[in-house]
Amino acid sequence: MNCTASTRIKVLRLRIKDKHSKFLSELAHDVNFVWNYCNELQVTVFNRERRFLSGYDFSKYTCGATKEGLHLHSQTVEAIAEEYARRRRQCKKVRLRWRKSAGSRRSLGWIPFKRAAIRPAHGQVKFANRWLSLWDTYALGAYKIRAGNFCEDARGRWYLNACVQVSVAARAGRPGAELQVGIDLGLKDLATTSAGQKIVAPQFYRAFEVRLASAQRVGNINSTALAKTSRAKSVFDAGWSAFRTMLRYKCDFAGATFAEVDEAFSTQTCSACGARSGPKGIAGLGIRAWACGQCGTAHDRDVNAAKNILAAGRRRLAEGIPVL
């Protein structure tokens, strides 16, 4: 397949070394101060003038804030105000929740930045006049950072989320048949390809079910959903939605075509002769291998379904589908 290059924005996530956690927490305290100031100012202006402030409006009030004891870059202050205005519009509220730096319900650390506030080099990034070490698995110095943020997780670990510009292979014509693959999603195996490869389902939910119930003091977690089917826990474990989302994302950056097709009767139809002679109904769910009653071809249930899905995808490609 002939491809041409284009550029898109991608977010790279890198772990900051723990020795910088205290420094970043102090910066996060200043971020919370700016956020809460914007929050209070918005309420005051709305009560007085019945209008909402934009990120540009906030800049008039926050100009010079870095000279008043804040350890933040001026563009970081701008980024905080712009993010506040954006979140307020999304929530359609006059006031958002206050950000707390301490206490049992404190807000997790968050420090946004713009391009001019950060500089990567030699496995480190310079931010707020300090070099921060990180596990540079992406060779960050080779990218041009456009914007991003530092964020803290529930365990106190800090990460750099950097928006960078990357080259993406553009689609150019229909890929060759040898590059096409059908994927069948399942409960026993997360995914099975038409080439016979199987990806085992991790089953995180089942592994931590007892501990989760104990922590939440709940005997029937999400009882409404679980009552609908005896296989609901397996569906939660499989994570089909997340898998499809990630697969579509990866295909997009690789210049490949991603298409979802109707998989009705894919497990019952013989991929060799087309006869619908496979296991049917709830009683047939436990049958993992079967032989076609028409042509005698032996099938693995999931591999056969993946082959039928591949054939359905090829038909769609032949007829023409929109780029996903």
Phi and psi in degrees as a GROMACS rama.xvg file:
@    title "Ramachandran Plot"
@    xaxis  label "Phi"
@    yaxis  label "Psi"
@TYPE xy
-80.0017  131.442  ASN-2
-128.768  148.358  CYS-3
-116.642  156.114  THR-4
-95.1439  142.894  ALA-5
-136.626  174.631  SER-6
-121.668  145.92  THR-7
-144.517  169.054  ARG-8
-93.882  131.847  ILE-9
-131.436  145.723  LYS-10
-98.7185  122.257  VAL-11
-101.648  129.391  LEU-12
-110.955  120.628  ARG-13
-130.151  141.611  LEU-14
-81.4659  129.023  ARG-15
-84.4053  140.694  ILE-16
-68.2051  143.909  LYS-17
-61.8642  -21.9838  ASP-18
-65.4335  -13.8983  LYS-19
-99.9519  4.22019  HIS-20
-61.446  -42.4856  SER-21
-62.7537  -44.0705  LYS-22
-61.8972  -45.2377  PHE-23
-67.6136  -34.3077  LEU-24
-64.7663  -36.3618  SER-25
-66.3994  -39.9782  GLU-26
-65.6666  -39.1873  LEU-27
-62.2433  -32.5874  ALA-28
-62.5281  -42.1478  HIS-29
-66.921  -36.7454  ASP-30
-60.65  -45.31  VAL-31
-61.5571  -37.1746  ASN-32
-62.0428  -44.7369  PHE-33
-65.5443  -43.7136  VAL-34
-59.0575  -47.2304  TRP-35
-67.0755  -32.7691  ASN-36
-63.5739  -45.1976  TYR-37
-61.5639  -39.1774  CYS-38
-62.4829  -48.1639  ASN-39
-66.3217  -40.0392  GLU-40
-63.7784  -40.4255  LEU-41
-61.4728  -42.9372  GLN-42
-62.9924  -43.097  VAL-43
-62.5581  -46.9604  THR-44
-65.7182  -39.1885  VAL-45
-66.4583  -42.7436  PHE-46
-64.9715  -31.5603  ASN-47
-88.8664  -40.3651  ARG-48
-121.573  -4.27002  GLU-49
55.1535  46.9524  ARG-50
-141.413  159.373  ARG-51
-104.769  146.73  PHE-52
-94.0503  140.977  LEU-53
-95.0306  173.944  SER-54
-59.8616  -36.3273  GLY-55
-66.1422  -39.7004  TYR-56
-61.807  -40.4326  ASP-57
-63.9096  -31.3077  PHE-58
-60.0909  -29.2292  SER-59
-69.5742  -29.2369  LYS-60
-89.8538  -25.1006  TYR-61
-98.9322  -0.902597  THR-62
-60.3721  127.92  CYS-63
85.871  5.59575  GLY-64
-63.386  -31.2108  ALA-65
-69.717  -13.9342  THR-66
-91.6196  -0.623209  LYS-67
-106.512  29.7128  GLU-68
100.564  -6.10694  GLY-69
-78.6307  142.652  LEU-70
-100.805  33.7171  HIS-71
-110.743  149.178  LEU-72
-68.0649  146.763  HIS-73
-58.517  -35.2835  SER-74
-73.852  -24.5604  GLN-75
-68.7448  -39.774  THR-76
-61.038  -41.9905  VAL-77
-61.847  -41.7  GLU-78
-63.9077  -37.1469  ALA-79
-64.26  -45.9054  ILE-80
-64.6691  -40.327  ALA-81
-66.4452  -39.3975  GLU-82
-67.3717  -38.7904  GLU-83
-60.6701  -46.9398  TYR-84
-62.1161  -38.4312  ALA-85
-67.1415  -44.4837  ARG-86
-65.1832  -38.4359  ARG-87
-63.7029  -39.2557  ARG-88
-64.9095  -41.3571  ARG-89
-64.6642  -42.36  GLN-90
-80.4711  -17.2392  CYS-91
55.8115  47.8979  LYS-92
-126.768  155.489  LYS-93
-75.2602  -37.2002  VAL-94
-131.124  137.675  ARG-95
-98.2749  175.934  LEU-96
-71.3727  140.179  ARG-97
-68.638  145.625  TRP-98
-94.5826  125.684  ARG-99
-107.928  140.148  LYS-100
-97.8453  -9.19117  SER-101
-149.951  169.389  ALA-102
101.854  172.992  GLY-103
-69.8143  -23.9136  SER-104
-114.726  38.4593  ARG-105
-66.1942  155.338  ARG-106
-82.8974  140.087  SER-107
-65.7141  143.388  LEU-108
-58.9621  139.96  GLY-109
-151.438  126.527  TRP-110
-135.489  101.465  ILE-111
-79.5559  161.14  PRO-112
-153.484  161.785  PHE-113
-109.971  176.94  LYS-114
-55.8273  -43.4756  ARG-115
-71.766  -13.1218  ALA-116
-88.8254  -6.04118  ALA-117
-139.237  146.804  ILE-118
-143.334  119.687  ARG-119
-89.8697  146.578  PRO-120
-171.899  131.691  ALA-121
54.8971  45.9804  HIS-122
74.511  15.8225  GLY-123
-136.56  167.868  GLN-124
-130.991  140.062  VAL-125
-96.8901  121.553  LYS-126
-144.629  133.999  PHE-127
53.1524  43.7904  ALA-128
63.862  24.085  ASN-129
-139.567  141.846  ARG-130
-86.6157  126.312  TRP-131
-109.523  127.063  LEU-132
-84.1352  146.209  SER-133
-149.379  167.711  LEU-134
-85.9459  95.4019  TRP-135
-84.5516  76.4519  ASP-136
-76.9224  -11.1636  THR-137
-107.336  0.961845  TYR-138
54.1813  63.0185  ALA-139
-58.144  -28.2268  LEU-140
-61.8561  -18.9937  GLY-141
-82.159  -7.26929  ALA-142
-108.412  159.631  TYR-143
-104.581  109.357  LYS-144
-74.9872  129.771  ILE-145
-98.406  -38.0909  ARG-146
-171.307  -174.833  ALA-147
154.981  -157.125  GLY-148
-163.143  161.799  ASN-149
-102.001  138.197  PHE-150
-139.215  151.747  CYS-151
-108.028  139.84  GLU-152
-96.0284  179.657  ASP-153
-65.8928  -16.3427  ALA-154
-96.9349  7.3072  ARG-155
82.9972  11.4459  GLY-156
-89.0299  142.74  ARG-157
-107.941  144.885  TRP-158
-132.394  149.137  TYR-159
-100.967  123.602  LEU-160
-109.099  104.049  ASN-161
-109.072  124.658  ALA-162
-84.6948  116.623  CYS-163
-125.706  160.644  VAL-164
-95.826  126.318  GLN-165
-127.854  156.583  VAL-166
-82.1747  137.863  SER-167
-125.849  134.068  VAL-168
-70.4909  125.845  ALA-169
-89.623  146.964  ALA-170
-69.2997  138.339  ARG-171
-143.843  87.7393  ALA-172
87.6444  175.619  GLY-173
-78.5504  131.148  ARG-174
-67.1891  156.629  PRO-175
-67.046  155.946  GLY-176
-60.95  -29.9568  ALA-177
-71.7039  -12.9956  GLU-178
-99.6454  1.0029  LEU-179
-93.8561  145.446  GLN-180
-145.917  140.801  VAL-181
-100.015  141.828  GLY-182
-126.849  125.605  ILE-183
-107.756  125.951  ASP-184
-90.4765  140.704  LEU-185
-145.526  -178.539  GLY-186
-96.4565  -44.1373  LEU-187
-66.5796  -49.0344  LYS-188
-115.842  137.787  ASP-189
-58.7336  -44.4263  LEU-190
-151.6  146.28  ALA-191
-129.976  131.237  THR-192
-95.5069  162.84  THR-193
-67.6899  -14.2739  SER-194
-87.0031  -3.16661  ALA-195
99.0304  -1.87896  GLY-196
-76.1599  139.227  GLN-197
-124.374  138.206  LYS-198
-109.614  116.809  ILE-199
-69.9069  135.724  VAL-200
-69.4622  131.317  ALA-201
-69.461  -29.9864  PRO-202
55.9059  49.7382  GLN-203
-64.2514  -38.4891  PHE-204
-62.1478  -47.9552  TYR-205
-65.1544  -35.7599  ARG-206
-64.667  -33.9537  ALA-207
-111.272  13.5117  PHE-208
-60.316  -46.2177  GLU-209
-64.8014  -45.2734  VAL-210
-66.1341  -37.2984  ARG-211
-64.5628  -43.597  LEU-212
-63.6155  -39.1968  ALA-213
-67.3932  -41.0826  SER-214
-66.6601  -37.2971  ALA-215
-91.8664  -4.97318  GLN-216
51.9423  45.3489  ARG-217
-126.071  128.8  VAL-218
-90.6578  -23.1058  GLY-219
-131.592  73.6751  ASN-220
-59.0272  125.211  ILE-221
49.4612  56.0654  ASN-222
-60.3394  -32.7747  SER-223
-61.5947  -45.5723  THR-224
-71.6504  -41.1528  ALA-225
-66.7734  -28.3446  LEU-226
-72.7115  -16.0819  ALA-227
-72.8995  -32.5037  LYS-228
-156.132  148.691  THR-229
-73.6956  -12.2479  SER-230
-102.738  13.8358  ARG-231
-60.6023  -39.205  ALA-232
-63.366  -37.5097  LYS-233
-66.9369  -35.5777  SER-234
-65.1443  -41.1196  VAL-235
-61.0121  -43.1612  PHE-236
-64.4283  -39.0198  ASP-237
-62.7482  -37.3914  ALA-238
63.9596  44.2015  GLY-239
-60.746  -43.1074  TRP-240
-60.9384  -46.3449  SER-241
-64.3862  -38.4523  ALA-242
-63.3854  -44.8807  PHE-243
-63.2219  -41.1869  ARG-244
-62.4111  -44.7019  THR-245
-67.3747  -38.189  MET-246
-66.1158  -42.7664  LEU-247
-62.0219  -41.364  ARG-248
-63.0582  -45.3461  TYR-249
-66.3361  -41.2851  LYS-250
-62.9339  -37.908  CYS-251
-62.2125  -43.6179  ASP-252
-75.6001  -23.2257  PHE-253
-88.5049  -4.07332  ALA-254
77.4742  17.2749  GLY-255
-95.9186  160.084  ALA-256
-95.0627  128.469  THR-257
-111.044  128.601  PHE-258
-140.839  131.806  ALA-259
-94.6676  132.544  GLU-260
-122.233  162.473  VAL-261
-72.0102  118.995  ASP-262
-99.9105  20.2423  GLU-263
-60.0582  133.116  ALA-264
65.2458  12.8304  PHE-265
-67.0458  -29.5322  SER-266
-83.1983  -21.6277  THR-267
-90.8831  -22.2057  GLN-268
-89.0124  132.078  THR-269
-71.2996  123.265  CYS-270
-73.2298  -10.9651  SER-271
-89.9076  -46.8575  ALA-272
-117.155  -11.7533  CYS-273
87.495  0.659486  GLY-274
-74.1303  140.969  ALA-275
-91.058  75.7135  ARG-276
-117.116  9.70029  SER-277
-82.6813  177.565  GLY-278
-62.4981  139.526  PRO-279
-124.484  155.622  LYS-280
71.4192  -177.205  GLY-281
-64.0408  -34.9543  ILE-282
-64.4546  -25.5873  ALA-283
-90.2805  -0.0184055  GLY-284
-64.978  -29.0999  LEU-285
-81.3768  -7.79112  GLY-286
-83.6382  113.178  ILE-287
-97.9003  -14.9827  ARG-288
-142.822  143.858  ALA-289
-156.599  161.955  TRP-290
-115.025  137.727  ALA-291
-67.0641  131.284  CYS-292
-73.0603  -14.6959  GLY-293
-93.9077  -53.0147  GLN-294
-106.399  -10.9024  CYS-295
82.0745  4.16319  GLY-296
-67.7276  132.571  THR-297
-84.8369  135.764  ALA-298
-128.698  141.016  HIS-299
-82.3752  130.684  ASP-300
-53.2981  -49.7077  ARG-301
-74.8753  -38.7153  ASP-302
-64.4026  -40.4794  VAL-303
-61.6616  -42.3222  ASN-304
-63.1326  -40.3775  ALA-305
-63.8625  -37.7273  ALA-306
-65.5856  -40.2685  LYS-307
-66.4749  -36.6295  ASN-308
-65.7897  -40.3149  ILE-309
-60.99  -43.4955  LEU-310
-63.3192  -38.9592  ALA-311
-66.0297  -38.097  ALA-312
-66.142  -38.7384  GLY-313
-64.9389  -37.7225  ARG-314
-62.9074  -39.9381  ARG-315
-66.1014  -39.37  ARG-316
-65.2336  -37.3086  LEU-317
-67.3999  -35.2907  ALA-318
-81.4328  -21.3547  GLU-319
98.7785  121.29  GLY-320
-127.639  153.984  ILE-321
-68.993  149.783  PRO-322
-67.9651  128.17  VAL-323
